[in-house]
Amino acid sequence: MTSNYHSPVGWLEISASDKALQEIRFLESTPESHGRPRHNIIQQVVAELSEYFRSKRTDFSFPVDPRGTVFQQSVWKQLREIPCGQTTTYGELAGRLGGPRKVRAVGRANGQNPIPIVIPCHRVIGINGNLVGYAGGINRKQFLLRHEGALLL
């Protein structure tokens, strides 16, 4: 099931199975259909995202089921452990997953995250603090980090 949600970072397309959230995609234009979702998981996702954007929530409680390789799953699991309002670097994340030689693989897995915001790939920054590599665009990454208090400028 798929539904659309208008958020402060633009329109999001939310896809879920009967049991879990599977994907959030950033849309670059207003979708043709954007009524109230009827699917239970999507209703919960929309409610919790709304709370997140109103600064009433920092974690999400609904089940997620991102599709990916074993390595991607391990990266996405690590991303979910980065607290709201904090960041880490690609190098630090690679170190937790086997060493600095995995930086590029971590970057690729981060960029292929099918559930942005919820699996907070926006919290990963470059070694010198630069905002690099966000599939939703650097402006969205900057907004999300400011929203969480991780970026003060």
N, C-alpha and C positions, 0 to 999 in steps of 0.2 A: 504494500500500500504506500502511496506517495501523497504528500500534501505540501503546500507552500506556506511560508511564514514570513511576515515582514518584520525585520529586526533593525536595530540601529546600524548594523553593518550591511544593510540591504536585504533583498529577498533571499531566502534560503529554501531549498527543496529538501524535504525530509522524507526519507524512505525507511520503512520498518517492516519486519515480518510480524507474525502474530505474537512473537515472544520478545523481540528486541529491536532497538535502533540499529540500522545497518549503514546508513549514509546520510550525510548532510552535504549538499552542494551549494556553493555561492552562485546565484544567478545574476547576470549583468543587466537584465531588464525585467520589467514587471511581467509576471506570468499571466497567462490567459485566465487560469482558474486560481482563485485564492480564497475560497470560503473556509468556514470553520471545519477543522478536521473531525472526522467521525471515528477514526481508528484509535483505540485505547492507548496504545504505546505512543502514537504521535500526539495525542492530546496531552499526555504527561510530558513529553519532550517540549512541546510548545509552552506549557505552563511553567516548567522549570527554566527554560531559556528566558522566558519573560521575567521570572524572578531574578535570574542571573543579571540580565540587563538593567534591572531596577536596583541592583546591588543588595538583593535580599538573599542571595544564594551564591556559594563559592564552589560547591560540589554538586554532582548530579546523581540521582538515586535510581534511575531507570536502567534496565539491562542493555548492554551494547553487544553487537555481534559483527565487528568489522571483518571483512574478508581479506586475507592476506597470507603470505608465507609465514613459516615459523619465525624467521628472523624479524619480519615486519611486526608480527604479533609481540615479539619481545621488546621492540622499540616502542610500540604503542603502549605497552604495559608500563614501561619506564616513564613515558610522557604523563600518564595518569597519576604518577607519584610526585610530580612537580607541584608544590602547593600554589594555590591562587596567590597572585601578587609577587611571585618569585620567578626567576629565570634560571636557565642553565645554558651552557654552550654545547655545540655539536661535539667538541672534543671531550667534555666531561661526560656526556651521554655515551659516547663511544667507549670511554674508559670503563664505564659500568657494564658495558656489553662485550668486553673482550680486548680492549686496547685501542690505541690511537689509529691503528691501520684501518679501523672500521668507520672512520669519520665520513667518508663518502657514502658508504652503505647506509649509515644512520641518516645522512642527509636525504638520500633517495627514499628511504622508508618514511621519513618525516614528511616529505613532499607528497607521498602517496597515501597519507592518512585519509581514510574515507569519512571520518567523523570529526572534522575540525570543531573547535571551540570546546566540545565535550571531551575529546582526547586532545589536550591543549598543546598542539604542535607550535602554536604562536609563542609559547614560553621558551622556545629554543632560539638563541641568538648567536651571532658570530663571536669569535674569541675576543675581539676588541670592543664588544658591545654594539656592533652594527646590527641593524635589523635587516637580516638577509633571509632569503628563501622562504616565502610564504605563498602557497598556491592561491590563496584568496587575495593576494596583493599586499604590498607593504603598507598601504594606507589602512587596511583592515587590521593587520598585525599591530600597527601603531595604536589604533583605536582600542583594541582589546587589551594591550599591555597598559595603556593609560587608564582604561576602565578598571583594571585590577590593581592599579597603584604600583605597578612594576616599572613604569616609565613616567618620569616626572617632567620631562621637557615637552 
